[in-house]
Amino acid sequence: MRTLLDHLGGTPLVPLVHVGAGLPVPVLVKCEHLNPGGSVKDRLGRAIVDDAEARGVLRPGMTLIEATAGNTGVGLALVAAARGYALVCVMPEKMSTDKRTALAMLGARVVMTPNAPRHAPENFRNVAARLAAENGWFLTDQFNNPANVRIHETTTGAELLAQTGGAIGAFVAGAGTGGTISGVGRALKAAIPGVQVVLADPVGSGLADWVERGSLGADGSYAVEGIGGSEVPGNLHREVIDAAERISDEESFAMVKRLVREEGLLVGGSAGTNVAAALRVAARGGLSGPVVTVLPDGWDRYRAKPWMHGWD
């Protein structure tokens, strides 16, 4: 009998019937929020553990540790529960209390850090690396682990090719670790001549400038969680990205409300960013097929955040 971990991936691809109406090409969204753990990060949680076990660097009884915005922690928690590992998740304070609560309920130890710059000792990624070294824990390292890109190339990208019959004009996604856009981008570019891969980046992140000019833009603040950044993660591969779209918090969160109310898609803030960028790309025309994007996680992770309050 198949276990829960065997049901990761294989998520639906659906059209935006109302939000995408009237555009030159359809906009299709891959419902990664319908994974068992509620996000696209379920894929990478299992992939990293499978890879580490196969290489013999992760053994029974060890502790996993990850620096996470929350979703990778949930994905790892599912695998840890099934395989008998302990899990420590290091999170910056800006992340929602809903995510902290979910991780604790799943049995993870949650360590909170200040919202510190990447090179500061108290930055969540640096804290995770230090704790791993001090305690002999296995650092899953989602930002640099090549299993992250590989799983999206071999599963997410392959699924999209099968679901569309290979007819895709553009793929649009944000980048947290870079695994989704890099892996899917590689799969699509190997199969579809002329397909465009576009980064959806929050205003305040420096990654869009890096895509366009090769150097990071100014580091600003933004409220969307899990994407963007002030440093290029090792798993973000510029050679597969053709362009970038900058999306404000206001546009992202307004789009979430539309997706919920008009499409019945119960998604989080980064889905709003991705869809807003995908609509821009579709509106410009000139594409030979639909624009495809991903809905990374569900709305239940954000109900305590101010942007989800006051919908009328």
Secondary structure, 3 states (H helix, E strand, C coil): CCCHHHHCCCCCEEECCCCCCCCCCCEEEECHHHCCCCECHHHHHHHHHHHHHHHCCCCCCCEEEEECCCHHHHHHHHHHHHHCCEEEEEEECCCCHHHHHHHHHCCCEEEEECCCCCCCCCCHHHHHHHHHHHHCCEECCCCCCHHHHHHHHHHHHHHHHHHHCCCCCEEEECCCCCHHHHHHHHHHHHHCCCCEEEEEEECCCCHHHHHHHCCCCCCCCCCCCCCCCCCCCCCCCHHHCCEEEEECHHHHHHHHHHHHHHHCCCECHHHHHHHHHHHHHHHHCCCCCCEEEECCEEHHHCCCCHHHCCCC
